[in-house]
Amino acid sequence: MICENLSVSSDGILLFGGANTVDMIKKYGSPLYLMDERRLRHNCRVYVDSMKKYFGDDALPLYASKANSFKQIYRIVASEGMGTDVVSSGELYTAKSAGFPLEKAYFHSNNKTDADIEYAIDCGIGYFVADNEEEICAIDHFAVKKGITQKILIRLTPGIDPHTYEAVATGKVDSKFGSAIVTGEAERVTKIALSKKNIELCGFHCHVGSQVFDSDVYLAAAEIMLSFVADMKKNYGFETKQLNLGGGYGVRYTEKDPVIDIAENIKLVAETLKKLCEKLDIDLPAIRMEPGRSIVADAGLTLYTAGSVKRIPEYKNYVSVDGGMPDNPRYALYQSSYTVLLANKMNEKSDFLCSVVGRCCESGDILQENVYLPSSVTRGDIVAVLTTGAYNYSMASNYNRIPRLPTIMVNGNEDYVAVRRESFEDITRNDM
Ligand SMILES: *Cc1c(COP(=O)(O)O)cnc(C)c1O
């Protein structure tokens, strides 16, 4: 199986984090997101432990919470000692409501509104990651107004193509994110930040993309960032305290995706950075990384109940489920691969080629094409889509007025509701 927290019971039921998936549907209804708390904590510990080990005690991984944002997840990552990234006031509000230590929170996004900036300062956000000049000025304006000094990092684009999907590549010069190093914009913006009395520039950030498997990409980005750090020291005497290398490590959606040893990768990046620092005659800044997907993706899966099974001889077969693009828009957005299993028939041979589709009035409402399921698949069977812990719930909608799914957390022998199922009252709450 693609993740070690998956197994099969003797009677052919898919187990996730030890929990019986069919029992979960009986207990909590269908469809639902399942999360494995032990796997989630394990993924956090890989980052916390290896960053401290290889970069030193001042290193800190930040959970990029846009991957999956709800109160309990902030509590869990906080208890594992991680910081967090937020990209909107809504995520910040959720973190704050969960009691997250906001001095360890970083506010991202390429366009923070004035309301975002003011709200985040009022909440006591640790850092803004400023995207450009306008934002630095806006943050300074509110810092002056409130009589505080606000810590920031500046987001830079190192000019790297991470060999991933175009839609998730963010580190190239022509990206909508950040200020480019090669055009001179990064240096110009740094000077502006240094001139603001109510801003404390702590360092720089880059994020090259998502679902990245190639460690060379990180090494290349780190090298470009560090030579910029050295230039800023040389030109302005500026000591970079923090260097944030972003997120992006890939996860296994299917057997075809490689396994990444994250600890080994972090070790490699650390060795390279330390050598470069010596060469450039600078101190190693405190390192931040911002994993999102690789913290939550394989800690989650989605369970559905099969409905119509449509066989169109010589053309195509369809298996429809009781969810779809409202709970997982990623296939519709960028044809993401997923592994789909029939959770209650794991001992049967899978030789029935089909498309697994959602229930919405939209032909693009597809979860996955070219899937093999057991040919006995029928109404009432339980369909599992694996590795849905990232960018599913956080991207979910109410299209067709379908209520959002609950998130059920399993933790060894226990299971509990972390996000309850939306009701029809929830959906109509704001209708006048
Ligand atoms: C999305 C994002 C991340 C997380 O990326 P993953 O691929 O989920 O690890 C980290 N940093 C920034 C700035 C992001 O936009």
The ligand as an ORCA input file, in Angstrom:
! r2SCAN-3c Opt
* xyz 0 1
  C       1.286     26.372     -0.192
  C       2.474     26.911      0.481
  C       3.229     26.090      1.307
  C       2.940     24.624      1.494
  O       3.219     23.898      0.353
  P       3.059     22.299      0.369
  O       3.337     21.892     -1.009
  O       1.678     22.014      0.795
  O       4.075     21.776      1.342
  C       4.297     26.662      1.969
  N       4.601     27.968      1.821
  C       3.886     28.781      1.043
  C       4.251     30.206      0.927
  C       2.814     28.283      0.334
  O       2.119     29.090     -0.459
*
